Amino acid sequence: MNLAGQRQKLRHKLQTGIGAALASALFLGMTPTFGKQAINLGVHPFWVVALRTLLAALVVFLWIVLFRRSFLYIYPAGLLGCGLAGAINGLGSVFYYLSLQHLDVSLGQLLYSLYPVFLVLWSLFDKQKLPRLTFLRLLLALVGVFLLTSVRSTPVNWLGVFFMLTAAALYALHLPINQRILYDIPAPTVTMYTLIAMSLTTFPFAFFASLHALSSTTAWLPILSLGIVTALSRLTLFLGVKHIGGLQTVLLSIGELLVSIFVSRLWLGERLTLQQWWGALFIIASIALIGFEKIRAERLRPESNLLRWLNPPQL
């Protein structure tokens, strides 16, 4: 392939990754509203997280079985990596929905949107070099997050804050593991096995919770909606991670906060303040600067000593 062809292929790869990351932000931004609605209807957070993960796994599994059976294959180290990532993210999801019992959607998404900070800390701990523009985009995003969610009139529940920060840290931790596997394996395959591992992690918690609210039809509607958007958000998330890497994907996916704020405000009939509009502009600026990032496809598998065991078998 000539140089022009290679550049065109790389450009298409980056465009696909950016589009997938933005789509992931859209779907992820809907999840807290559906989750909070289910909790308000009396469904225990443990059942919310378990059922949304199971439904999402079933959606992806059925799509693969019906249309792309070749995606069922995965090498053993990759399967183990998906299991580890799914267990970590599943535990993080438990903390996430527990926190929504104590926090409103706006504040919860503020704290959860700090996961790029945890991912940067992980990358630095793993001795990976990050461009200065990435740090600038991270700073702009954090300022935007603060402005969007700092307008409050009620006291903060610190137990909910702790749960949400734990969820954010665990979410950031699972991404480098999945990124390593996605170098060799299609995104739907990684999505399915990671979601299965998440289900196996979350269901033991659900069995300790009450089942009485699940008999209500009104409670099932937000849970079913949550399962569908979870499946779509995971597929697009891992597609983005595969093409542009974990950190670039989460910096774009932080746009989910905008979606969550707008959806919750629309649902509740409220309006954004001038300060919150400024916060939205900061996040949009952070997202727009992706066009100036120098992302190299060959570097999408980080040189990591900690995750080297996830390499595929050598022929």
One Martini backbone bead per residue (centre of mass of N, CA, C, O) as a GRO file, in nm:
protein
  315
    1MET     BB    1   0.095   0.036   0.023
    2ASN     BB    2   0.079   0.353  -0.008
    3LEU     BB    3   0.097   0.650   0.150
    4ALA     BB    4  -0.189   0.753   0.078
    5GLY     BB    5  -0.337   0.495   0.169
    6GLN     BB    6  -0.245   0.501   0.465
    7ARG     BB    7  -0.367   0.776   0.534
    8GLN     BB    8  -0.659   0.704   0.467
    9LYS     BB    9  -0.685   0.471   0.667
   10LEU     BB   10  -0.620   0.637   0.921
   11ARG     BB   11  -0.845   0.845   0.889
   12HIS     BB   12  -1.077   0.641   0.903
   13LYS     BB   13  -1.004   0.530   1.182
   14LEU     BB   14  -1.034   0.799   1.338
   15GLN     BB   15  -1.326   0.864   1.256
   16THR     BB   16  -1.448   0.612   1.379
   17GLY     BB   17  -1.353   0.659   1.672
   18ILE     BB   18  -1.485   0.937   1.716
   19GLY     BB   19  -1.776   0.856   1.650
   20ALA     BB   20  -1.796   0.635   1.869
   21ALA     BB   21  -1.735   0.813   2.118
   22LEU     BB   22  -1.978   1.006   2.078
   23ALA     BB   23  -2.194   0.786   2.088
   24SER     BB   24  -2.124   0.692   2.371
   25ALA     BB   25  -2.197   0.957   2.511
   26LEU     BB   26  -2.494   0.950   2.439
   27PHE     BB   27  -2.564   0.677   2.581
   28LEU     BB   28  -2.437   0.730   2.862
   29GLY     BB   29  -2.617   0.986   2.926
   30MET     BB   30  -2.887   0.802   2.970
   31THR     BB   31  -2.839   0.603   3.213
   32PRO     BB   32  -2.894   0.770   3.479
   33THR     BB   33  -3.194   0.829   3.425
   34PHE     BB   34  -3.296   0.535   3.416
   35GLY     BB   35  -3.172   0.446   3.686
   36LYS     BB   36  -3.313   0.656   3.868
   37GLN     BB   37  -3.601   0.576   3.794
   38ALA     BB   38  -3.588   0.285   3.903
   39ILE     BB   39  -3.517   0.362   4.193
   40ASN     BB   40  -3.772   0.546   4.241
   41LEU     BB   41  -3.959   0.273   4.191
   42GLY     BB   42  -3.791   0.052   4.399
   43VAL     BB   43  -3.530  -0.043   4.279
   44HIS     BB   44  -3.258  -0.195   4.344
   45PRO     BB   45  -2.938  -0.128   4.256
   46PHE     BB   46  -2.847  -0.425   4.216
   47TRP     BB   47  -3.072  -0.487   4.000
   48VAL     BB   48  -3.005  -0.271   3.800
   49VAL     BB   49  -2.712  -0.362   3.730
   50ALA     BB   50  -2.773  -0.660   3.661
   51LEU     BB   51  -2.995  -0.625   3.438
   52ARG     BB   52  -2.848  -0.431   3.245
   53THR     BB   53  -2.612  -0.627   3.188
   54LEU     BB   54  -2.769  -0.874   3.090
   55LEU     BB   55  -2.923  -0.737   2.858
   56ALA     BB   56  -2.672  -0.639   2.707
   57ALA     BB   57  -2.545  -0.919   2.662
   58LEU     BB   58  -2.785  -1.039   2.500
   59VAL     BB   59  -2.784  -0.843   2.265
   60VAL     BB   60  -2.493  -0.903   2.167
   61PHE     BB   61  -2.514  -1.211   2.143
   62LEU     BB   62  -2.747  -1.224   1.933
   63TRP     BB   63  -2.603  -1.064   1.712
   64ILE     BB   64  -2.364  -1.259   1.676
   65VAL     BB   65  -2.521  -1.526   1.622
   66LEU     BB   66  -2.689  -1.410   1.370
   67PHE     BB   67  -2.433  -1.241   1.206
   68ARG     BB   68  -2.128  -1.298   1.383
   69ARG     BB   69  -1.983  -1.587   1.473
   70SER     BB   70  -1.674  -1.523   1.457
   71PHE     BB   71  -1.686  -1.339   1.730
   72LEU     BB   72  -1.659  -1.579   1.943
   73TYR     BB   73  -1.368  -1.566   1.918
   74ILE     BB   74  -1.100  -1.625   2.170
   75TYR     BB   75  -0.826  -1.598   2.336
   76PRO     BB   76  -0.735  -1.679   2.651
   77ALA     BB   77  -0.606  -1.405   2.738
   78GLY     BB   78  -0.848  -1.237   2.641
   79LEU     BB   79  -1.061  -1.367   2.824
   80LEU     BB   80  -0.919  -1.292   3.088
   81GLY     BB   81  -0.924  -0.986   3.038
   82CYS     BB   82  -1.232  -0.956   3.020
   83GLY     BB   83  -1.286  -1.067   3.302
   84LEU     BB   84  -1.129  -0.851   3.455
   85ALA     BB   85  -1.270  -0.600   3.339
   86GLY     BB   86  -1.561  -0.687   3.416
   87ALA     BB   87  -1.517  -0.706   3.723
   88ILE     BB   88  -1.430  -0.414   3.767
   89ASN     BB   89  -1.679  -0.277   3.630
   90GLY     BB   90  -1.897  -0.418   3.793
   91LEU     BB   91  -1.813  -0.302   4.067
   92GLY     BB   92  -1.842  -0.008   3.975
   93SER     BB   93  -2.151  -0.026   3.916
   94VAL     BB   94  -2.240  -0.074   4.203
   95PHE     BB   95  -2.138   0.199   4.310
   96TYR     BB   96  -2.295   0.381   4.117
   97TYR     BB   97  -2.595   0.291   4.202
   98LEU     BB   98  -2.559   0.351   4.500
   99SER     BB   99  -2.509   0.660   4.468
  100LEU     BB  100  -2.802   0.724   4.344
  101GLN     BB  101  -2.936   0.709   4.630
  102HIS     BB  102  -2.768   0.992   4.728
  103LEU     BB  103  -2.769   1.121   4.437
  104ASP     BB  104  -2.790   1.315   4.187
  105VAL     BB  105  -2.726   1.326   3.858
  106SER     BB  106  -2.540   1.572   3.840
  107LEU     BB  107  -2.335   1.505   4.066
  108GLY     BB  108  -2.271   1.219   3.978
  109GLN     BB  109  -2.151   1.302   3.696
  110LEU     BB  110  -1.927   1.475   3.799
  111LEU     BB  111  -1.769   1.251   3.946
  112TYR     BB  112  -1.758   1.044   3.707
  113SER     BB  113  -1.605   1.254   3.510
  114LEU     BB  114  -1.314   1.187   3.657
  115TYR     BB  115  -1.192   0.934   3.501
  116PRO     BB  116  -0.958   1.069   3.339
  117VAL     BB  117  -0.778   1.112   3.584
  118PHE     BB  118  -0.738   0.812   3.652
  119LEU     BB  119  -0.621   0.738   3.373
  120VAL     BB  120  -0.373   0.920   3.388
  121LEU     BB  121  -0.255   0.792   3.643
  122TRP     BB  122  -0.225   0.512   3.520
  123SER     BB  123  -0.037   0.596   3.284
  124LEU     BB  124   0.189   0.708   3.466
  125PHE     BB  125   0.235   0.448   3.628
  126ASP     BB  126   0.295   0.299   3.334
  127LYS     BB  127   0.493   0.490   3.172
  128GLN     BB  128   0.329   0.703   2.995
  129LYS     BB  129   0.322   0.925   2.734
  130LEU     BB  130   0.181   1.257   2.725
  131PRO     BB  131   0.046   1.501   2.573
  132ARG     BB  132  -0.013   1.833   2.628
  133LEU     BB  133  -0.294   1.849   2.495
  134THR     BB  134  -0.426   1.643   2.682
  135PHE     BB  135  -0.402   1.813   2.941
  136LEU     BB  136  -0.567   2.052   2.835
  137ARG     BB  137  -0.829   1.893   2.780
  138LEU     BB  138  -0.864   1.801   3.070
  139LEU     BB  139  -0.888   2.082   3.198
  140LEU     BB  140  -1.134   2.180   3.037
  141ALA     BB  141  -1.325   1.951   3.128
  142LEU     BB  142  -1.313   2.008   3.436
  143VAL     BB  143  -1.420   2.293   3.426
  144GLY     BB  144  -1.687   2.218   3.293
  145VAL     BB  145  -1.787   2.028   3.513
  146PHE     BB  146  -1.794   2.234   3.741
  147LEU     BB  147  -1.990   2.443   3.607
  148LEU     BB  148  -2.231   2.245   3.555
  149THR     BB  149  -2.242   2.131   3.890
  150SER     BB  150  -2.217   2.387   4.109
  151VAL     BB  151  -2.529   2.424   4.113
  152ARG     BB  152  -2.640   2.438   4.451
  153SER     BB  153  -2.887   2.372   4.748
  154THR     BB  154  -2.775   2.101   4.860
  155PRO     BB  155  -2.644   1.873   5.041
  156VAL     BB  156  -2.382   1.652   5.070
  157ASN     BB  157  -2.329   1.306   5.016
  158TRP     BB  158  -2.043   1.135   5.110
  159LEU     BB  159  -2.111   0.844   5.043
  160GLY     BB  160  -2.185   0.897   4.746
  161VAL     BB  161  -1.910   1.013   4.670
  162PHE     BB  162  -1.742   0.762   4.727
  163PHE     BB  163  -1.887   0.571   4.533
  164MET     BB  164  -1.836   0.738   4.268
  165LEU     BB  165  -1.524   0.746   4.279
  166THR     BB  166  -1.491   0.441   4.272
  167ALA     BB  167  -1.630   0.401   3.999
  168ALA     BB  168  -1.434   0.578   3.833
  169ALA     BB  169  -1.173   0.422   3.896
  170LEU     BB  170  -1.270   0.143   3.782
  171TYR     BB  171  -1.335   0.236   3.497
  172ALA     BB  172  -1.043   0.328   3.428
  173LEU     BB  173  -0.902   0.049   3.483
  174HIS     BB  174  -1.044  -0.124   3.243
  175LEU     BB  175  -0.947   0.014   2.975
  176PRO     BB  176  -0.648  -0.084   2.933
  177ILE     BB  177  -0.726  -0.380   2.910
  178ASN     BB  178  -0.913  -0.357   2.660
  179GLN     BB  179  -0.710  -0.220   2.471
  180ARG     BB  180  -0.515  -0.458   2.449
  181ILE     BB  181  -0.727  -0.656   2.320
  182LEU     BB  182  -0.832  -0.471   2.073
  183TYR     BB  183  -0.586  -0.508   1.883
  184ASP     BB  184  -0.700  -0.825   1.796
  185ILE     BB  185  -1.009  -0.771   1.868
  186PRO     BB  186  -1.320  -0.730   1.829
  187ALA     BB  187  -1.544  -0.528   1.980
  188PRO     BB  188  -1.789  -0.725   2.018
  189THR     BB  189  -1.630  -0.943   2.166
  190VAL     BB  190  -1.540  -0.773   2.408
  191THR     BB  191  -1.819  -0.683   2.493
  192MET     BB  192  -1.948  -0.957   2.558
  193TYR     BB  193  -1.734  -1.071   2.767
  194THR     BB  194  -1.747  -0.828   2.958
  195LEU     BB  195  -2.053  -0.842   3.021
  196ILE     BB  196  -2.052  -1.125   3.138
  197ALA     BB  197  -1.858  -1.058   3.369
  198MET     BB  198  -2.039  -0.842   3.493
  199SER     BB  199  -2.278  -1.028   3.558
  200LEU     BB  200  -2.120  -1.227   3.745
  201THR     BB  201  -2.055  -0.990   3.950
  202THR     BB  202  -2.355  -0.860   4.012
  203PHE     BB  203  -2.558  -1.092   4.096
  204PRO     BB  204  -2.472  -1.156   4.390
  205PHE     BB  205  -2.584  -0.881   4.492
  206ALA     BB  206  -2.888  -0.911   4.403
  207PHE     BB  207  -2.968  -1.154   4.604
  208PHE     BB  208  -2.976  -0.935   4.857
  209ALA     BB  209  -3.225  -0.817   4.727
  210SER     BB  210  -3.516  -0.694   4.646
  211LEU     BB  211  -3.820  -0.795   4.431
  212HIS     BB  212  -4.093  -0.630   4.441
  213ALA     BB  213  -4.056  -0.406   4.201
  214LEU     BB  214  -4.043  -0.611   3.943
  215SER     BB  215  -4.370  -0.637   3.908
  216SER     BB  216  -4.352  -0.367   3.769
  217THR     BB  217  -4.392  -0.218   3.465
  218THR     BB  218  -4.262   0.065   3.524
  219ALA     BB  219  -3.982  -0.065   3.609
  220TRP     BB  220  -3.906  -0.211   3.334
  221LEU     BB  221  -3.874   0.016   3.129
  222PRO     BB  222  -3.601   0.145   3.231
  223ILE     BB  223  -3.440  -0.123   3.225
  224LEU     BB  224  -3.463  -0.182   2.923
  225SER     BB  225  -3.342   0.085   2.832
  226LEU     BB  226  -3.073   0.045   2.982
  227GLY     BB  227  -2.981  -0.212   2.831
  228ILE     BB  228  -2.967  -0.091   2.545
  229VAL     BB  229  -2.774   0.155   2.599
  230THR     BB  230  -2.546  -0.021   2.710
  231ALA     BB  231  -2.484  -0.181   2.458
  232LEU     BB  232  -2.425   0.065   2.274
  233SER     BB  233  -2.205   0.198   2.454
  234ARG     BB  234  -2.003  -0.042   2.447
  235LEU     BB  235  -1.960  -0.073   2.149
  236THR     BB  236  -1.862   0.224   2.101
  237LEU     BB  237  -1.641   0.235   2.309
  238PHE     BB  238  -1.458  -0.003   2.197
  239LEU     BB  239  -1.431   0.117   1.916
  240GLY     BB  240  -1.282   0.369   2.009
  241VAL     BB  241  -1.045   0.231   2.157
  242LYS     BB  242  -0.938   0.075   1.907
  243HIS     BB  243  -0.878   0.350   1.725
  244ILE     BB  244  -0.783   0.589   1.972
  245GLY     BB  245  -0.805   0.501   2.253
  246GLY     BB  246  -0.876   0.549   2.584
  247LEU     BB  247  -0.821   0.855   2.644
  248GLN     BB  248  -0.958   0.981   2.395
  249THR     BB  249  -1.236   0.855   2.448
  250VAL     BB  250  -1.294   0.983   2.733
  251LEU     BB  251  -1.270   1.279   2.638
  252LEU     BB  252  -1.524   1.245   2.458
  253SER     BB  253  -1.720   1.097   2.668
  254ILE     BB  254  -1.765   1.349   2.856
  255GLY     BB  255  -2.021   1.436   2.693
  256GLU     BB  256  -2.227   1.282   2.872
  257LEU     BB  257  -2.283   1.514   3.066
  258LEU     BB  258  -2.449   1.683   2.873
  259VAL     BB  259  -2.670   1.475   2.832
  260SER     BB  260  -2.755   1.440   3.128
  261ILE     BB  261  -2.829   1.732   3.183
  262PHE     BB  262  -3.037   1.771   2.956
  263VAL     BB  263  -3.224   1.533   3.024
  264SER     BB  264  -3.285   1.607   3.319
  265ARG     BB  265  -3.392   1.890   3.258
  266LEU     BB  266  -3.614   1.803   3.061
  267TRP     BB  267  -3.757   1.602   3.256
  268LEU     BB  268  -3.785   1.846   3.489
  269GLY     BB  269  -3.812   2.144   3.353
  270GLU     BB  270  -3.535   2.274   3.333
  271ARG     BB  271  -3.260   2.511   3.337
  272LEU     BB  272  -2.983   2.657   3.229
  273THR     BB  273  -2.730   2.833   3.325
  274LEU     BB  274  -2.480   3.038   3.246
  275GLN     BB  275  -2.261   2.868   3.382
  276GLN     BB  276  -2.339   2.598   3.238
  277TRP     BB  277  -2.287   2.697   2.951
  278TRP     BB  278  -1.984   2.737   2.995
  279GLY     BB  279  -1.926   2.442   3.061
  280ALA     BB  280  -2.015   2.333   2.785
  281LEU     BB  281  -1.798   2.489   2.620
  282PHE     BB  282  -1.549   2.352   2.747
  283ILE     BB  283  -1.619   2.065   2.653
  284ILE     BB  284  -1.638   2.126   2.351
  285ALA     BB  285  -1.343   2.220   2.327
  286SER     BB  286  -1.214   1.952   2.413
  287ILE     BB  287  -1.338   1.788   2.180
  288ALA     BB  288  -1.234   1.964   1.934
  289LEU     BB  289  -0.914   1.911   1.992
  290ILE     BB  290  -0.884   1.631   1.852
  291GLY     BB  291  -0.785   1.752   1.570
  292PHE     BB  292  -0.477   1.810   1.712
  293GLU     BB  293  -0.416   1.528   1.756
  294LYS     BB  294  -0.153   1.280   1.770
  295ILE     BB  295  -0.259   0.975   1.634
  296ARG     BB  296  -0.127   0.648   1.650
  297ALA     BB  297  -0.205   0.334   1.561
  298GLU     BB  298   0.062   0.179   1.668
  299ARG     BB  299  -0.010   0.297   1.982
  300LEU     BB  300  -0.280   0.146   2.087
  301ARG     BB  301  -0.063  -0.036   2.217
  302PRO     BB  302   0.071  -0.022   2.501
  303GLU     BB  303   0.371  -0.001   2.675
  304SER     BB  304   0.322  -0.264   2.906
  305ASN     BB  305   0.420  -0.442   3.181
  306LEU     BB  306   0.146  -0.513   3.330
  307LEU     BB  307  -0.003  -0.614   3.028
  308ARG     BB  308   0.171  -0.832   2.867
  309TRP     BB  309   0.000  -1.101   2.923
  310LEU     BB  310  -0.224  -1.011   2.686
  311ASN     BB  311  -0.095  -1.136   2.469
  312PRO     BB  312  -0.087  -1.314   2.208
  313PRO     BB  313  -0.013  -1.589   2.065
  314GLN     BB  314   0.267  -1.722   1.927
  315LEU     BB  315   0.353  -1.854   1.601
   0.00000   0.00000   0.00000
